[in-house]
């Protein structure tokens, strides 16, 4: 449909995904404008590229000269610009729908699942780049070696994208390959139950029945309950197509051996700078997908060995008050736990101070006990108030104060705002010198992390 579209307005253009889409559309010669409530380094970059961006949402930004309006997941139908587009009869597409239309132009590889989407997408994109496949890659983070950060524009036939499970958005995409990392209970404000989450992923993989390939995590219990004909499985088990083992950590890098079942052979060793068993799984997912596309194992080794990690994924920012400072996007109990486990391995013997901003009241409420358990993996915890997603109506009866009260740790503190959180972190950094501070969450908490490192 984009062939006949020339002028596009994007509402919520500052989002990490929709901004990448904007840059790709700009590359395709479209005339773009956009708006966002919050201006940021992302919107500044778009302005430098020639896109006019307004702050706030003004109905006059949408005129009958616009051919199409694309809106981010945060935008509601009551948004003034959305309403204006409806009144003018301008076609409207959600970000996921627009990405779905674009995915028809490529041989699309969708990386989906509860965890690891951005990292696995980045890894696979870099492997395909190293192999000379010249892919286009859209990622929900910033990849240091991509000139456009969250976007790589290629001339090859492959598009590598994340398939977000929020509101089953991955069902809008048209893949030839699906890489499924994991399935857990999340977004329960929409799905209500884990069974419904699972069913959405079953529907998605069914799309490829006899027409494409599913690469899936054999170590993930829920994924393995899906019915998938001819799936390629990766993991630690001997019955997988791609198996890793012998994981060890030396000089800050982790090493694993990789075997392939058909043909039966030991492929060699992957060496990674990114920490944690979860990143080994991400790397194996990317390796399995790439090798199924004909990429030699040696190319995977080279690309992954140089992979430095991505923005807000166990991102080491530097030192503050004598402590190592890390920013991470994780906002699910499992993400908290595996991040803390990775930090224990990377910094043995050091105290771990976690400053976690819960993301959405509904997630905090539905996974409350799991969050309490995950927090216990730290030595000290600071809990700023829950991040409220703009435009969403939800029950706000639960508070970070409740998490702090339920936390098993003696050193667990509630912080009503970032100023208080910083003050508590400073006290804890003196109490636990040379410790590791992990500032984690999908909301605005990263702003606190970067403000600390700037001081």
Buried (B, 14 or more C-beta within 10 A) or exposed (E): EBEEBEBBBBBBBBBBBBBBBBBBBBEEEBBBBBBBBEBBEBBEBBEEEEBEBBEEBEBEBBBEEBBBBBBBBBBEEEBBBBBBBEEBEBEBBBBBBBBBBBBEBBBBBBBBBBBBBBBBBBBBBBBBBBBEBBBBBBBBBBBEBBEBBBBBBBEBBBBBBBBBBEBBBBBBBBBBBBBBBBBBBBBBBBBEEBEBBBBBBBEBBEBBEEEBBBBBBBBBEBBBEBEBEEBBBBBBEEEBBBBBEEBEEEEEBBBBBBBBBEEEEEBEBBBBBBBBBBBBBBBBBBBBBBBBBEBEBEBBBBBBBEBEBBBBBBBBBEEBBEBBBBBBBBBBBBBBBBBBBBBBEBBEEBBBBBBBBBBBBBBBBBBBEBBBBBBBBBBBBBBBBBBEBEBEEBEEEBBBBBBBEBBEBEBBBBBEEBEBBBBBBBBBBEEBEEBBBBBBBBBEBBEBBEEBBEE
